[in-house]
């Protein structure tokens, strides 16, 4: 017990020290009987009005599994579909107060078209689902008839580093708005089997069921991730939580708001992580394993064996990161790849095609 308490005290001191260095906006102090101490309270007061609780209630129709069995159909009268009552809670983040847009996790609202949100001050509003993207587990809601909402500023998740301090805000276990603190434990986590496009921020800020769709915030009060998953044998927090980077969520949201859906881009290459035999020159990057005939990549001059080290100026760490970048780039846009070809760097501009074109795939 003493060891655990000491560990939390040290962690708290470290967070406060980072807070004090983050800027004057969050360096206020509280007056207590024992003196004046640093506090996260000013930051929390600033950002928490933008985080909402989401309640989902309704009925959905699902396929009846027994209907597929011809013996059951022969001897029993049964419907092809069954009506099921659903009830769930989650979290969301207001990112546009004027238009009422709220980001959340897709799995919170995947079976419904409307939800109810509750703001920090207790106001309740109806919200419609503008669009969903299961591949990234991001959904966009729009609050109906709301006034006086407060949005949070979106940050730049590409600038995150392992060790940066963060806070998580959400609605764990339906308890109501809850704030936890921690740090960025890792970046670019993939292979969890949670979504089709994975590039998770890993954090030890406590995330539990109900936190899904909530905010991961840096110490300047900027939204840098949407909390989406936990890794836990018992279903509770064990210090390993995951958030969708806000840059990915922003790209998804922009397409959903404009078109109601997300269209995946392709350039027609197969990529793989940098093998050990090529790590003598570079430690990160994605190797072009194959280029499809008559593809945008072939037309632009991409070659088999090129090592992609950056896309639109952002360093490429792995094959999955490049796959995510291409897949979330709007069809018709041009993506600039920086490739290492036999030790020389080349910039190659490739126009992204629709998903019917040869696909960008990833293999390890």
C-alpha positions as CSV (number, residue, x, y, z in Angstrom):
1,X,0.0,0.0,0.0
2,X,2.8,2.4,0.9
3,X,4.6,1.6,-2.3
4,X,1.5,2.2,-4.4
5,X,0.7,5.5,-2.6
6,X,4.2,6.7,-3.1
7,X,4.1,5.9,-6.8
8,X,0.9,7.9,-7.3
9,X,2.4,10.8,-5.3
10,X,5.5,10.8,-7.5
11,X,3.3,10.6,-10.7
12,X,1.2,13.5,-9.4
13,X,4.3,15.6,-8.7
14,X,5.6,14.9,-12.2
15,X,2.3,15.9,-13.9
16,X,2.2,19.2,-11.9
17,X,5.9,19.9,-12.8
18,X,5.0,19.4,-16.5
19,X,1.9,21.6,-16.1
20,X,3.9,24.4,-14.6
21,X,6.2,24.3,-17.7
22,X,3.3,24.1,-20.1
23,X,2.5,27.8,-20.0
24,X,1.0,30.5,-17.9
25,X,-2.6,29.6,-18.6
26,X,-2.3,26.5,-16.4
27,X,0.0,27.7,-13.6
28,X,-2.5,28.9,-11.1
29,X,-2.3,27.7,-7.5
30,X,-4.8,26.7,-4.9
31,X,-4.9,28.1,-1.4
32,X,-5.0,25.4,1.2
33,X,-4.4,25.5,4.9
34,X,-1.0,24.1,4.4
35,X,0.0,26.7,1.7
36,X,-0.3,27.4,-2.0
37,X,0.2,24.3,-4.2
38,X,0.1,23.8,-8.0
39,X,-3.1,22.3,-9.4
40,X,-4.6,20.9,-12.6
41,X,-7.9,22.5,-11.8
42,X,-7.6,25.5,-14.2
43,X,-7.0,23.2,-17.1
44,X,-9.8,20.9,-16.1
45,X,-12.3,23.8,-15.8
46,X,-11.3,25.0,-19.3
47,X,-11.7,21.7,-21.2
48,X,-14.4,19.7,-19.4
49,X,-17.4,21.7,-20.7
50,X,-16.5,20.4,-24.1
51,X,-16.8,16.7,-23.0
52,X,-20.3,15.2,-23.0
53,X,-22.0,12.0,-21.8
54,X,-23.8,10.0,-24.5
55,X,-26.8,7.8,-23.7
56,X,-28.1,5.4,-26.3
57,X,-31.6,3.8,-25.9
58,X,-33.8,2.2,-28.5
59,X,-34.8,-0.9,-30.4
60,X,-32.9,-2.6,-33.2
61,X,-33.7,-5.5,-35.5
62,X,-31.2,-8.3,-35.8
63,X,-31.1,-11.5,-37.8
64,X,-32.6,-14.5,-35.9
65,X,-29.8,-17.1,-35.7
66,X,-32.3,-20.0,-35.5
67,X,-34.0,-18.9,-38.7
68,X,-30.9,-20.2,-40.6
69,X,-31.6,-23.7,-39.5
70,X,-34.2,-25.4,-41.8
71,X,-35.3,-27.9,-39.1
72,X,-36.4,-25.0,-36.8
73,X,-38.1,-23.3,-39.7
74,X,-40.0,-26.5,-40.5
75,X,-41.3,-27.3,-37.0
76,X,-41.6,-23.8,-35.5
77,X,-42.9,-20.5,-36.7
78,X,-40.3,-17.9,-36.2
79,X,-39.5,-14.5,-37.6
80,X,-36.5,-13.9,-39.8
81,X,-35.5,-11.0,-37.5
82,X,-35.8,-10.3,-33.8
83,X,-36.3,-7.0,-32.1
84,X,-33.8,-6.2,-29.4
85,X,-33.7,-3.5,-26.8
86,X,-30.4,-1.7,-26.5
87,X,-29.1,0.7,-23.8
88,X,-25.5,2.0,-23.6
89,X,-23.5,4.9,-22.4
90,X,-20.3,6.5,-23.6
91,X,-18.6,9.9,-24.1
92,X,-18.1,12.5,-26.8
93,X,-16.2,15.7,-27.5
94,X,-17.7,18.9,-28.9
95,X,-15.3,20.1,-31.6
96,X,-17.6,22.7,-33.3
97,X,-19.9,24.6,-30.9
98,X,-21.6,26.7,-33.7
99,X,-22.6,23.7,-35.8
100,X,-23.0,21.3,-32.8
101,X,-20.5,18.7,-34.1
102,X,-19.5,16.0,-31.6
103,X,-16.8,13.4,-32.1
104,X,-17.2,10.0,-30.5
105,X,-16.3,6.3,-30.9
106,X,-18.3,4.5,-33.6
107,X,-19.0,1.5,-31.3
108,X,-20.9,3.8,-28.9
109,X,-23.5,4.7,-31.6
110,X,-23.1,2.0,-34.2
111,X,-26.6,0.6,-34.0
112,X,-28.6,3.8,-33.7
113,X,-29.3,7.0,-35.7
114,X,-30.0,9.3,-32.7
115,X,-28.7,9.7,-29.2
116,X,-29.0,11.9,-26.2
117,X,-26.1,13.9,-24.9
118,X,-25.7,15.5,-21.5
119,X,-23.3,18.5,-21.0
120,X,-21.3,19.1,-17.9
121,X,-23.8,21.6,-16.6
122,X,-26.6,19.0,-16.8
123,X,-28.4,20.1,-20.0
124,X,-29.7,17.3,-22.2
125,X,-30.0,17.5,-26.0
126,X,-30.9,15.2,-28.8
127,X,-28.2,14.5,-31.3
128,X,-28.3,12.8,-34.7
129,X,-25.6,10.6,-36.2
130,X,-24.2,12.4,-39.1
131,X,-22.0,9.5,-40.2
132,X,-19.8,6.6,-38.9
133,X,-16.6,5.0,-39.9
134,X,-16.2,1.5,-38.4
135,X,-12.7,1.2,-39.9
136,X,-11.3,3.9,-37.5
137,X,-14.0,3.6,-34.9
138,X,-14.9,7.3,-35.3
139,X,-18.4,8.7,-35.5
140,X,-19.8,12.3,-35.8
141,X,-22.9,13.5,-34.1
142,X,-24.7,16.8,-34.5
143,X,-26.5,18.3,-31.5
144,X,-30.0,19.5,-32.3
145,X,-31.1,23.0,-31.3
146,X,-28.3,23.5,-28.8
147,X,-27.0,26.9,-27.7
148,X,-24.2,27.9,-25.5
149,X,-22.1,24.9,-26.3
150,X,-18.3,25.1,-25.8
151,X,-15.9,23.4,-28.1
152,X,-12.3,22.2,-27.5
153,X,-9.4,23.2,-29.7
154,X,-7.9,20.3,-31.7
155,X,-4.2,19.8,-31.5
156,X,-1.6,18.1,-33.7
157,X,-1.2,14.5,-32.7
158,X,1.8,14.1,-35.1
159,X,3.8,16.3,-32.7
160,X,3.2,14.0,-29.7
161,X,6.1,12.2,-28.1
162,X,6.3,9.3,-25.8
163,X,6.5,10.8,-22.3
164,X,4.2,13.7,-22.9
165,X,1.7,14.2,-20.1
166,X,-2.0,14.0,-20.9
167,X,-5.4,13.9,-19.2
168,X,-8.4,11.8,-20.1
169,X,-12.0,12.9,-19.6
170,X,-15.0,10.7,-20.0
171,X,-18.0,8.9,-18.5
172,X,-16.6,5.6,-17.0
173,X,-19.2,3.0,-16.0
174,X,-21.9,5.7,-16.4
175,X,-20.7,7.5,-13.2
176,X,-20.6,10.9,-14.9
177,X,-17.8,13.1,-16.0
178,X,-14.4,11.9,-14.7
179,X,-10.9,13.2,-15.1
180,X,-7.7,11.1,-15.0
181,X,-4.1,11.9,-15.7
182,X,-1.1,10.0,-17.2
183,X,1.3,10.1,-20.0
184,X,1.8,9.0,-23.6
185,X,3.1,5.4,-23.2
186,X,3.6,4.6,-26.9
187,X,2.7,5.8,-30.3
188,X,1.7,4.1,-33.5
189,X,0.2,1.0,-31.8
190,X,-1.2,-1.5,-34.4
191,X,-2.2,-5.1,-34.5
192,X,-4.8,-5.0,-31.8
193,X,-7.5,-6.2,-34.1
194,X,-9.8,-3.4,-32.9
195,X,-10.2,-1.5,-36.2
196,X,-9.2,-1.8,-39.8
197,X,-7.1,1.4,-39.6
198,X,-4.9,1.4,-36.5
199,X,-2.4,4.0,-35.3
200,X,-3.3,4.2,-31.6
201,X,-1.9,6.5,-29.0
202,X,-1.2,4.3,-25.9
203,X,-1.7,6.0,-22.5
204,X,-1.7,5.0,-18.9
205,X,-4.3,7.7,-18.0
206,X,-7.1,5.6,-16.6
207,X,-9.6,4.6,-19.3
208,X,-12.5,2.3,-18.4
209,X,-15.8,1.1,-20.1
210,X,-17.8,4.3,-20.8
211,X,-14.8,6.4,-21.5
212,X,-15.1,5.4,-25.2
213,X,-15.5,8.5,-27.3
214,X,-14.0,10.8,-24.6
215,X,-11.1,13.2,-24.8
216,X,-7.4,12.7,-24.5
217,X,-6.0,16.2,-23.9
218,X,-2.5,17.6,-23.6
219,X,-1.3,20.1,-21.0
220,X,-2.1,23.0,-23.2
221,X,-5.7,22.1,-23.3
222,X,-5.8,20.7,-26.8
223,X,-7.6,17.6,-28.0
224,X,-5.0,15.1,-29.2
225,X,-7.0,11.9,-29.2
226,X,-10.4,10.2,-29.0
227,X,-10.4,7.4,-26.4
228,X,-11.5,4.2,-27.9
229,X,-10.2,1.0,-26.3
230,X,-8.6,-0.7,-23.3
231,X,-6.4,-3.8,-23.0
232,X,-7.5,-5.6,-19.9
233,X,-8.0,-9.2,-18.9
234,X,-10.8,-8.2,-16.4
235,X,-12.5,-5.4,-18.3
236,X,-11.2,-2.6,-16.2
237,X,-8.2,-0.2,-16.3
238,X,-4.8,-1.8,-15.9
239,X,-2.8,1.2,-17.3
240,X,-3.1,0.3,-21.0
241,X,-5.6,2.4,-22.9
242,X,-5.8,3.5,-26.5
243,X,-6.9,6.6,-28.3
244,X,-7.4,7.4,-32.0
245,X,-5.0,10.3,-32.9
246,X,-6.9,13.5,-33.5
247,X,-5.3,14.0,-36.9
248,X,-6.8,10.7,-38.0
249,X,-10.2,11.6,-36.4
250,X,-10.2,15.0,-38.0
251,X,-9.7,13.6,-41.5
252,X,-12.5,11.2,-41.0
253,X,-14.8,13.9,-39.6
254,X,-14.1,16.2,-42.5
255,X,-15.2,13.6,-45.0
256,X,-18.2,12.6,-43.0
257,X,-19.4,16.2,-42.7
258,X,-19.0,16.9,-46.3
259,X,-20.2,13.7,-47.9
260,X,-21.7,11.6,-45.1
261,X,-19.2,8.8,-45.6
262,X,-15.5,8.1,-45.8
263,X,-14.0,7.1,-49.2
264,X,-10.8,5.1,-48.9
265,X,-7.9,6.2,-51.1
266,X,-5.5,3.8,-53.0
267,X,-2.3,4.3,-54.9
268,X,-1.7,0.7,-56.0
269,X,1.2,-0.5,-53.9
270,X,2.0,-3.4,-51.5
271,X,4.1,-2.3,-48.5
272,X,5.9,-4.0,-45.7
273,X,7.8,-3.0,-42.6
274,X,11.5,-2.4,-43.0
275,X,13.2,-5.8,-42.6
276,X,16.2,-6.3,-40.3
277,X,18.5,-6.7,-43.2
278,X,17.9,-3.1,-44.2
279,X,18.1,-1.5,-40.8
280,X,21.8,-0.8,-41.1
281,X,20.9,2.4,-43.0
282,X,17.5,3.3,-41.5
283,X,15.5,2.1,-38.5
284,X,12.0,3.3,-39.7
285,X,10.1,3.4,-42.9
286,X,7.9,1.3,-45.2
287,X,9.3,-0.7,-48.1
288,X,7.5,-0.9,-51.4
289,X,7.1,-4.6,-51.9
290,X,5.2,-4.4,-55.2
291,X,3.7,-1.8,-57.5
292,X,0.5,-2.7,-59.4
293,X,0.5,-2.3,-63.2
294,X,-1.3,0.8,-64.5
295,X,-1.6,2.2,-60.9
296,X,-1.2,5.8,-59.8
297,X,2.1,4.8,-58.1
298,X,3.5,3.2,-61.2
299,X,2.5,6.3,-63.3
300,X,4.2,8.6,-60.7
301,X,7.5,6.6,-60.8
302,X,7.4,4.7,-57.5
303,X,9.5,1.6,-57.7
304,X,9.7,-1.8,-56.0
305,X,12.3,-1.6,-53.2
306,X,11.8,2.1,-52.5
307,X,11.7,2.9,-48.8
308,X,9.1,5.5,-48.0
309,X,10.4,7.6,-45.2
310,X,7.8,10.4,-45.2
311,X,4.4,11.2,-46.6
312,X,3.4,14.9,-47.0
313,X,6.4,15.8,-44.8
314,X,5.3,13.5,-41.9
315,X,7.9,10.8,-41.1
316,X,6.7,7.2,-41.9
317,X,7.5,4.8,-39.1
318,X,5.9,1.6,-40.5
319,X,3.9,0.0,-43.3
320,X,0.6,0.4,-41.3
321,X,1.2,4.1,-40.8
322,X,1.6,4.6,-44.6
323,X,-1.4,2.5,-45.2
324,X,-3.4,4.7,-42.9
325,X,-2.1,7.8,-44.5
326,X,-3.0,6.8,-48.0
327,X,-6.4,5.3,-47.0
328,X,-7.5,8.5,-45.3
329,X,-6.2,10.9,-48.0
330,X,-9.2,12.2,-50.0
331,X,-9.6,10.6,-53.4
332,X,-8.3,12.9,-56.1
333,X,-5.8,14.6,-53.8
334,X,-2.0,14.4,-54.4
335,X,0.2,12.8,-51.7
336,X,3.9,13.5,-51.7
337,X,6.0,10.5,-50.8
338,X,9.7,10.9,-49.9
339,X,11.5,7.7,-50.7
340,X,15.0,6.4,-50.1
341,X,16.2,4.8,-53.3
342,X,19.7,3.3,-52.9
343,X,20.7,6.0,-50.5
344,X,19.3,9.0,-52.3
345,X,16.1,10.8,-51.3
346,X,13.5,11.5,-54.0
347,X,10.1,13.3,-53.7
348,X,7.4,11.6,-55.7
349,X,3.9,13.1,-56.0
350,X,1.1,10.5,-56.5
351,X,-2.6,11.2,-57.1
352,X,-4.8,9.1,-54.9
353,X,-7.4,7.0,-56.7
354,X,-10.7,5.6,-55.5
355,X,-10.9,2.2,-53.8
356,X,-11.7,0.5,-57.1
357,X,-8.1,1.0,-58.1
358,X,-5.3,-1.4,-57.1
359,X,-5.2,-1.5,-53.3
360,X,-2.6,-0.4,-50.9
361,X,-2.0,-3.4,-48.6
362,X,0.2,-4.1,-45.7
363,X,2.2,-7.3,-44.7
364,X,4.7,-7.7,-42.0
